[in-house]
Amino acid sequence: MPRQTSRDLRNESRFEVLHALFTLGPSTRQEIAKHTGLSTATVATLVTQFLAEGVLRIATVEQNTVGRPYERLTIDPDRGRILGIDVAETYVDATVYDVTLGPLGQSEVALDEHQNGQAYVVDGIVAAIDAAVAASGTDRKRIIGAGVSMPGQVRPDAGVSVFAPNWDWHDVKIEALLEERLGMPVYVDNPLKAVALSEMWFGVGRVTKSMAVVNLGTGVGAGIAIDGSLLRGAANNAGEWGHTLLQLDGRPCRCGRLGCVEAYLGVHGLQTTLAEIDPDHPALQQAQQSGFVEAVAAGLAGDDPALVELARRTSHYLAAGLGDLVNLLNIPHITLTGWTTVALGEWLIPAVTAELPDHVLPGSLPGLTVEASRVAGNPVALGMAAFTLEQFLGALGLASPASAPSTRRRLRSPA
Amino acid sequence: MPRQTSRDLRNESRFEVLHALFTLGPSTRQEIAKHTGLSTATVATLVTQFLAEGVLRIATVEQNTVGRPYERLTIDPDRGRILGIDVAETYVDATVYDVTLGPLGQSEVALDEHQNGQAYVVDGIVAAIDAAVAASGTDRKRIIGAGVSMPGQVRPDAGVSVFAPNWDWHDVKIEALLEERLGMPVYVDNPLKAVALSEMWFGVGRVTKSMAVVNLGTGVGAGIAIDGSLLRGAANNAGEWGHTLLQLDGRPCRCGRLGCVEAYLGVHGLQTTLAEIDPDHPALQQAQQSGFVEAVAAGLAGDDPALVELARRTSHYLAAGLGDLVNLLNIPHITLTGWTTVALGEWLIPAVTAELPDHVLPGSLPGLTVEASRVAGNPVALGMAAFTLEQFLGALGLASPASAPSTRRRLRSPA
């Protein structure tokens, strides 16, 4: 077990006070103490330190008819700015956040999925950041750091994109490349870890410590939190639910294996299913995956029979795959995210919920919830900004015990 | 995140000192400090307390040519006795251990799988314990407690067998029933949790904090440890890998679902596969599952072609199922246990190891090991004894942070 010291405990308490303010919004010391379980004396001491450091500020002072006035505290949104960047095969989405993780400006740059050079991708990231910074009117000197999610396997402790299959990238030192180009600290991680962290901070994590966030898009995968800790695995590779089996020796998956969940539930999997139902269906004429998903949603709204059958089969596959996740992990909460969820969730989720009891062991069923994520905005960009904020708090001596892969990072103080 | 206090830290340190002695055998204070990462001053203080409490004793005193004599410490094996009991549908295996978890005597009682009343099962448990106590020459007054693994879903925090599908048990207060009959504290848990704990204490857990122990027997399942913590799930139901999919809408599983791993890799699954290859094969005439497995092992030794094909298909199923476990959790170590492993491991494990790279994502493959468990004896009984010892240490103020489901337990001090 990892060794904890008294200093770790103090840092954990400091982290919890700040995290409570993210969760609760502006709060009194008493509300923070109640939420965290810390004593009011401890909270008062930590708040005094935070006010001196300029991390917190007093939002409002209220006066009851009796008693002393009381202060509501908030994280000082002017303490700095944070970038959250979602890099996918076909786009870069960059968002500027304040340190309460409120979005200030956003920009998306398209990537040509047939180009895959490092310089091309880095140029796209820089262009998206420049546009987002401009859109938000942010002074670059005030940016604390940039969290960048890269597709494929990423080792945040080494700042390396280990393997991006669609780009044929191997052991690219992406963090160093970006830090040199951007002139600011960069933190890289994997999108499944980012969606999990955004859900832990801003989604169902507000009421539970154990959850899986299932992303349904071009690729599919799960971000998993167990008892408040992000499941990373030995090489930061955990959560590849999309590459567990639905059908032994079934459809070829782009990972090279046969029968993976992604070959049925990724957008290409949905196209394959529709082609099995009706190879001439007009939705299959869409050149882009996003156009296909939108065409399916539009057709379902009009009760197109082939698309109703597609939704039926897809719900069956999804219920089966989620059943595996629940049976193995006995997690009580699953949230769905990704653009297939956004476009088709209203058809898929009720059918999946109805079928799940056929797949889940009786002991793991009571209280199980499956719902669309309520996290607003791009959860990958938000999660990467949250990681970057954790690193910044860590540099202030506020390391989160739950999600940080290492403590080697150093992020600069804002100007 | 769970709140930790200074007292928790002290208890954790005490637990680690004892756990180091289980792992290392008789050791000096310096060796304990090196192994645990605690300071020598802390270790010296804790050892002094343990000696006063009679938990430890001095095993040997050695004198180098220079310097002071130094003492090797050991857990006092005479401090008490612990029972570990593995209750399955067809047998009860009871073992008496000393507090270093060395086995002193064992007994097995057969259960008729067609009888399932509570009184019948409790009688079988009592009979097995009585015989094991007699075989070991143990004075019952010295028994600290009994750890009893029950099949199906168990809630150790409530002492209840929630659901035993093959017995049609629901919410049986088995712990209270057994405590009344045995006149000693009883701790109940699920066999997957027990095999995981025995592997954590005495198997690959000595060199790694994250592992899955895959049990292959009548049923199949996995005990999972992540970063030194046993994965229990919301209702102590995690690890049901046997009820994840190998084949959507495939073979009927006894859980009621179609296509589960257990329907291919449980002993009945092996029988089904062999019947697909050669419905008239003589191994299928064996009345007992254990006889079937032994007949398969004997036939494989003689290169029986139908059984060679059975081993080939079974290895394919196993490689696929383990690939799912690795892709989802990115665990670096898998050990196999259970009687199918004991009888057929020499045929299955090399084939599975060869095929695994076809199922595992490249990033999760480096360093991955799959091997038969090296834990000696019945790992379920051993794990249940280890849980009981943890409870006893917890009652001394030595709660393990890793595996204990609750702190409500009270085990008596030995006479």
Interface residues (C-beta under 8 A of the other chain):
Chain A: M1 P2 R3 Q4 T5 S6 L9 E12 E16 G37 Q153 V162 F163 K209 S210 A222 I226 D227 G228 S229 L231 R232 G233 A234 A235 N236 N237 A238 G239 E240 W241 H243 T244 L245 L246 Q247 L248 G250 C255 G256 R257 Y317 A320 G321 G323 D324 L325 N327 L328 L329 N330 I331 P332 D358 H359 L361 P362 G363 S364 P366 G367 P401 A402
Chain B: M1 P2 R3 Q4 T5 S6 L9 E12 E16 G37 Q153 V162 F163 K209 S210 A222 I226 D227 G228 S229 L231 R232 G233 A234 A235 N236 N237 A238 G239 E240 W241 H243 T244 L245 L246 Q247 L248 G250 C255 G256 R257 Y317 A320 G321 G323 D324 L325 N327 L328 L329 N330 I331 P332 D358 H359 L361 P362 G363 S364 P366 G367 P401 A402
